[in-house]
């Protein structure tokens, strides 16, 4: 969201968080596809967007095809940055942090086959990093030893000592990026695809005649289930351009 605010200044950007089902990476594929298509369809009907960004690796790898087939709106997805990592690596060994489900899907294997066939890909899937990211967004202190233990899950694997580029395969992890860079091994590059996704959205937005710049309205932040500690979220939401959180009531 921070990247979108910078790359598409003046745009009205509504944000929908499916907090009723968290995290997506731990849910069954069939359930997620049906839910994503339903929720995004309801959001399109209510909010009438010119462009939709699916800012989730799981949702993108599972449901982008179905969404594009159903709805006449341009979509921008987010996928693990395998191509980018392959372009940057000098050692030929790249790492990926993601949810366990993302690592088991054929989409990831297809990305490696297409864009990094000559690279060794070392992956680590964990639920804990999504929870830690949520805590970081709320401004809570994350102990260094906890993050070091998670990072060791990647670097301690066979071939892990050769990793020189690590891609973030879950959009939650952006809130831990500074920690990874500070605690990580010297010389390792950490890459977050948020900037690339935002630039693609900006390119598409410029091609749409009905996207008006410099609007006073900034959009709203919607949640399918308002967290009990919503007050702790407000500083982060304000940083993203929102004053409050709004419930998004799902239609039957």
C-alpha positions in Angstrom: 0.0 0.0 0.0 2.9 2.4 0.8 4.3 1.7 -2.7 0.9 2.2 -4.4 0.5 5.6 -2.6 3.9 6.7 -4.0 3.5 5.3 -7.5 -0.1 6.3 -8.1 -0.4 9.6 -6.2 -3.9 10.9 -5.7 -5.6 7.5 -6.4 -8.5 6.4 -4.3 -7.4 3.0 -3.0 -9.8 0.8 -1.1 -8.1 -2.0 0.9 -9.8 -5.3 1.8 -8.3 -7.6 4.4 -9.8 -11.1 4.7 -9.1 -11.3 8.4 -11.9 -13.8 9.0 -9.6 -16.4 7.3 -6.0 -16.0 8.4 -3.6 -17.0 7.1 -4.5 -18.0 3.6 -1.4 -20.2 3.3 -2.9 -22.6 5.9 -6.2 -23.2 4.2 -7.4 -25.8 1.6 -7.0 -24.7 -2.0 -10.6 -25.4 -3.1 -12.0 -23.5 -0.2 -9.7 -20.5 -0.9 -10.5 -20.3 -4.6 -14.2 -20.2 -3.9 -13.8 -17.7 -1.2 -11.4 -15.4 -3.0 -13.6 -15.3 -6.1 -16.7 -14.6 -4.0 -15.1 -11.9 -1.9 -13.4 -10.1 -4.7 -16.6 -10.2 -6.7 -18.6 -8.6 -3.9 -15.9 -5.9 -3.5 -16.0 -5.2 -7.2 -19.8 -4.9 -7.2 -19.8 -2.5 -4.2 -16.7 -0.4 -4.8 -16.5 -0.3 -8.6 -12.7 -0.3 -8.9 -10.9 0.5 -12.1 -8.1 -1.9 -11.2 -7.7 -4.7 -8.6 -4.3 -5.7 -7.0 -4.3 -9.1 -5.4 -1.6 -8.4 -2.8 -1.2 -12.0 -1.7 0.9 -14.8 -3.1 -1.5 -17.5 -2.2 -4.5 -15.8 -3.6 -2.6 -14.9 -6.8 -1.2 -18.3 -7.5 -4.6 -19.9 -6.8 -7.3 -17.6 -8.1 -5.9 -15.1 -10.6 -7.0 -17.1 -13.6 -10.5 -17.6 -12.3 -10.8 -13.9 -11.3 -9.7 -12.7 -14.8 -12.1 -15.1 -16.4 -15.1 -13.9 -14.3 -14.6 -10.1 -13.9 -14.0 -7.5 -16.6 -11.5 -5.5 -14.5 -7.7 -5.5 -14.9 -5.9 -7.5 -12.2 -2.3 -7.3 -10.9 -1.1 -10.3 -8.9 1.8 -11.0 -6.6 3.9 -14.1 -7.0 7.2 -15.3 -5.4 10.1 -13.2 -6.9 11.9 -16.2 -8.4 12.9 -14.4 -11.6 14.2 -11.4 -9.8 16.2 -13.5 -7.4 17.7 -15.5 -10.3 18.7 -12.3 -12.1 20.5 -11.0 -8.9 22.3 -14.2 -7.6 26.0 -14.5 -8.1 26.3 -17.9 -6.3 23.4 -19.6 -8.2 21.6 -20.4 -5.0 18.5 -18.5 -4.0 16.3 -18.7 -1.0 12.6 -18.2 -0.5 10.6 -17.6 2.6 6.9 -18.4 2.2 4.0 -20.2 3.8 4.1 -23.9 3.7 1.2 -24.1 1.2 2.9 -21.8 -1.3 5.9 -24.0 -1.4 3.9 -27.1 -2.2 1.9 -25.6 -5.2 2.9 -26.4 -8.7 3.0 -22.7 -9.5 6.2 -22.3 -7.6 7.8 -25.2 -9.5 6.7 -23.7 -12.8 8.3 -20.3 -11.8 11.6 -22.0 -11.1 11.5 -24.1 -14.3 10.7 -21.0 -16.4 12.9 -18.3 -14.8 15.6 -20.1 -12.7 16.3 -23.5 -14.2 20.0 -23.2 -13.6 19.6 -22.1 -9.9 19.4 -24.0 -6.7 16.2 -23.0 -4.9 16.2 -23.4 -1.1 12.9 -22.8 0.5 11.5 -22.5 4.0 7.7 -22.5 4.8 6.5 -21.4 8.2 3.3 -20.2 9.8 5.1 -18.2 12.5 6.4 -15.5 10.3 2.9 -14.4 9.3 2.0 -14.1 13.0 5.2 -12.2 13.8 4.5 -9.9 10.8 1.1 -9.1 12.3 2.8 -8.3 15.6 5.4 -6.1 13.9 2.6 -4.1 12.1 1.1 -3.4 15.5 4.4 -2.0 16.7 5.3 -4.9 19.1 8.9 -5.7 19.8 10.0 -8.9 18.0 12.8 -10.6 19.9 15.9 -11.1 17.7 16.3 -14.7 18.8 12.9 -15.6 17.6 13.6 -14.2 14.1 17.1 -15.8 14.1 15.5 -19.2 14.7 13.1 -18.7 11.8 15.9 -17.6 9.5 18.0 -20.6 10.5 15.2 -22.7 9.1 16.2 -21.5 5.7 20.0 -21.1 6.0 20.6 -24.4 7.9 19.2 -26.5 5.1 21.4 -28.3 2.6 22.8 -25.7 0.3 21.7 -22.9 2.6 25.2 -21.7 3.1 25.4 -20.7 -0.6 22.3 -18.5 -0.6 23.1 -14.9 -1.6 19.6 -13.7 -2.4 16.4 -14.3 -0.5 12.9 -13.5 -1.8 9.9 -12.8 0.3 7.1 -15.1 -0.8 4.4 -13.7 1.5 3.3 -10.1 1.5 3.0 -10.1 5.3 6.8 -10.5 5.5 7.4 -6.9 4.3 6.9 -5.8 7.9 9.9 -7.9 8.9 12.2 -6.9 6.1 14.2 -4.5 8.2 14.8 -7.2 10.8 15.9 -9.7 8.1 18.4 -7.2 6.7 19.7 -6.3 10.1 20.0 -9.9 11.4 20.9 -11.7 8.2 24.2 -12.9 7.0 26.4 -10.2 5.5 26.3 -10.1 1.8 22.8 -11.6 1.4 20.2 -9.5 -0.5 16.6 -9.6 0.7 14.0 -8.7 -2.0 10.4 -7.7 -1.5 8.2 -7.8 -4.7 6.0 -5.0 -3.4 7.7 -2.4 -5.5 7.5 -4.4 -8.7 3.8 -5.1 -8.1 3.1 -1.5 -7.5 5.0 -0.3 -10.6 3.0 -2.8 -12.7 -0.3 -1.4 -11.1 0.9 2.1 -11.9 1.6 1.2 -15.5 -1.9 -0.2 -15.9 -3.5 2.7 -14.1 -1.9 5.2 -16.5 -3.5 3.3 -19.4 -7.0 3.7 -17.9 -8.8 6.9 -19.0 -11.1 6.9 -16.0 -8.5 6.9 -13.3 -8.5 10.5 -12.0 -5.4 11.8 -10.2 -5.4 14.2 -7.3 -8.7 13.1 -5.8 -9.5 14.1 -2.2 -10.8 10.7 -1.4 -8.1 8.2 -0.3 -10.3 5.1 0.1 -11.3 2.9 3.0 -9.7 0.0 4.8 -12.2 -2.9 5.1 -11.9 -6.1 7.2 -14.0 -9.2 7.0 -13.5 -9.6 10.8 -12.5 -6.6 12.8 -9.6 -7.7 15.1 -10.2 -7.4 18.9 -7.1 -5.2 19.2 -8.2 -2.8 16.4 -6.7 0.2 18.3 -3.3 -1.4 17.9 -3.7 -1.5 14.1 -4.7 2.2 13.7 -1.1 3.7 13.7 -0.1 1.3 10.9 -3.3 1.9 9.0 -2.8 5.7 9.2 0.7 5.1 7.8 -1.0 3.4 4.9 -3.4 6.4 4.4 -6.5 5.3 6.4 -8.0 6.9 9.5 -10.1 3.9 10.6 -11.1 0.3 9.9 -14.5 -0.6 8.4 -16.3 -3.9 8.6 -16.9 -5.7 5.3 -20.1 -7.7 5.6 -20.1 -10.7 3.4 -23.2 -11.5 1.4 -24.7 -14.9 1.6 
